[in-house]
Amino acid sequence: MGSPGALAGWGLLDYKTEKYVMTRNWRVGALQRLLQLGVVVYVVGWALIVKKGYQEQDLDPQISIITKLKGVSVTQIKELGNRLWDVADFVKPAQGENVFFLVTNFLVTPEQVQGRCPEHPSIPLANCWAHEDCPEGEMGTHSHGIKTGQCVVFNETHRTCEIRGWCPVESSTVPVKPLLVQAKNFTLFIKNTVTFSKFNFSKSNALETWDNTYFKRCRYDPLSTPFCPVFRIGDLVAAAGGDFEALALLLQERSYNFRTATHWWETSGVEARSLLKLYGIRFNILVTGRAGKFGIIPTTITLGTGAAWLGVITFFCDLLLLYVDGESYFYWTTKYEEAKAPKVTSNPEQREPASAPPHLAAQVP
């Protein structure tokens, strides 16, 4: 079993206290001051000022968004004639959400009814020469209906399989120029409210005013009217680095579209519909927010981190001085000194009168 003497021999019971030694080594001193300056700049400039390390922050606010699009457009095509489009026509889905689809072009197939008609030649496996080329009951992924087993005339140049479905089938010819290019002049009202529940604080992007007509006549401008939440669609696309008409054509070329239909009943009791293939631009409105206020805990953590880095710098410079420097042995012997208390013997006469004052010893006869 070990004894205190054995433990002392290994140095396990030694107590070490700090000793400060002033060294005239300009290289290590300059390096220490440079590193300390870097830590101070990081803590004060970056951690406290830029990253606001003195604040408690709420990065997950509750956000509500309201959108309203306003504007009208007129189109002139053979299938629909002179047609006026308003908000209910060119905005899908219904307004009010943070995502909406603005129609810029469309392909209409009016007055469809369920019956028999030739398939469109652009559909795979639709072209035929004889009835044997149209297996009855076959239905492809892109077909408009179910094959009846008959090969019929589509036009002067094509024969296709007859199908049972909504007739006449949809055409594949889309107008090259967007029919609703006037949509770039439409206005979009965006109102969002951000609530920071941690601080019980709410903020809205709309100007608080008693004038009920303000939002009807104002337009957003970053300098003159920064709190007007009414934006011109063309300006939004331009702010994103694009051109409205070029973007509409690009999305049309990439087949960014969906279909919708309007159904009704004819007087004869037959169900009919008008099919619309809509091309346009999808708008996603994303709102983020962050709030912060002074807090003693984050401030203490930031300053404590800086103090810890200063301690690391001192430790690093000590290592350089004691192990790397050319005069490391001298610095080692100077910094570390072993101190032992005088031994006490049993014979009082052998004890050194170290504690006796000199003037008292001189008065003894």
Secondary structure, 3 states (H helix, E strand, C coil): CCCHHHHHHCCCCCCCCCCCCCCCCHHHHHHHHHHHHHHHHHHHHHHHHHCCCCEEEECCCEEEEEEEEECCEEEEECCCEEEEECHHHHEECCCCCCEEEEEEEEEEEEEEEEEEEECCCCCCCCECCCHHHCCCCCCCCCCCEEEEEEEEECCCCCEEEEEEEEECCCCCCCCCCCCCHHHHHCEEEEEEEEEECCCCEEEECCCCCCCCCHHHHCCCECCCECCCCEEEHHHHHHHCCCCHHHHHHHHHHCCCEEEEEEEEECCCCCEEEEEEEEEEEEEECCCCCCEEEECHHHHHHHHHHHHHHHHHHHHHHHHHHHHHCCCHHHHHHHHCCCCCCCCCCCCHHHCCCCCCCHHHHHCCC
